[in-house]
């Protein structure tokens, strides 16, 4: 009878220690899961912000502003435009084909 009590007490102690260990591990995993979810939320927010920034940078007004400010570009004016016309010397060949795919 004494040995049986001792065996039951030892099994009870081992079970208690095992229960505490499992609960501790479960808490640690839950904390890790919560941190991963928070990180995921932050990455999602960052991704959306980057998409908004990219859309903003691609707008015509933004491109025009950057071209004017950083590259010192100006809008073309018709009176400053030079038009070049082809001369009659460089007209395309008419008549015979010089080969190639048909």
C-alpha positions in Angstrom: 0.0 0.0 0.0 2.8 2.4 0.8 4.5 1.7 -2.5 1.2 2.4 -4.4 0.8 5.7 -2.6 4.3 6.6 -3.4 3.8 5.7 -7.1 0.5 7.7 -7.3 2.2 10.7 -5.7 5.2 10.5 -8.1 2.8 10.2 -11.1 0.8 13.2 -9.8 4.0 15.3 -9.4 5.1 14.4 -12.9 1.7 15.2 -14.3 1.7 18.5 -12.5 5.1 19.5 -13.8 4.1 18.4 -17.3 0.9 20.5 -17.1 2.8 23.6 -16.0 5.4 23.1 -18.8 2.7 22.7 -21.5 0.8 25.8 -20.3 4.0 27.9 -20.3 4.8 26.8 -23.8 1.3 27.5 -24.9 1.6 31.1 -23.5 4.9 31.6 -25.2 3.5 30.4 -28.5 0.5 32.7 -28.1 2.7 35.7 -27.4 4.8 34.8 -30.5 1.6 34.5 -32.6 0.4 37.9 -31.4 3.7 39.5 -32.3 3.6 37.9 -35.7 0.0 39.2 -36.3 1.1 42.7 -35.2 4.1 42.5 -37.5 1.8 41.4 -40.3 -0.5 44.4 -39.7 2.4 46.8 -39.7 3.7 45.3 -43.0 0.2 45.6 -44.5 0.1 49.3 -43.5 3.5 49.9 -44.9 2.6 48.1 -48.2 -0.5 50.3 -48.6 1.5 53.4 -47.9 4.1 52.4 -50.5 1.3 51.8 -53.0 -0.1 55.3 -52.3 3.4 56.9 -52.6 4.0 55.1 -55.9 0.6 56.3 -57.3 1.4 59.8 -56.1 4.8 59.8 -57.8 3.3 58.5 -61.1 0.8 61.3 -61.4 1.4 63.7 -64.3 1.4 66.8 -62.0 4.1 65.2 -59.8 6.2 64.3 -62.8 5.8 67.8 -64.3 6.8 69.4 -61.0 9.9 67.2 -60.6 10.9 68.0 -64.2 10.6 71.7 -63.7 12.3 71.8 -60.3 15.0 69.2 -60.4 15.8 69.1 -64.1 15.1 72.8 -64.8 12.9 71.9 -67.8 10.5 74.4 -69.4 7.3 74.1 -71.4 7.9 74.3 -75.1 6.6 77.3 -77.0 5.5 77.1 -80.6 7.7 80.2 -81.5 10.8 78.4 -80.2 10.1 75.1 -82.0 12.2 74.3 -85.1 10.5 72.1 -87.7 12.7 70.0 -90.0 11.4 68.9 -93.4 12.8 66.1 -95.5 14.5 67.2 -98.6 13.7 65.6 -102.0 17.0 63.6 -102.0 16.0 61.2 -99.3 12.7 60.1 -100.8 11.9 56.4 -100.5 12.6 54.0 -103.4 9.7 53.4 -105.8 9.6 50.5 -108.1 12.1 47.6 -107.7 12.4 45.6 -104.5 15.9 44.9 -103.2 14.8 41.5 -101.7 13.7 40.6 -98.3 10.6 38.7 -97.0 7.4 38.9 -98.9 
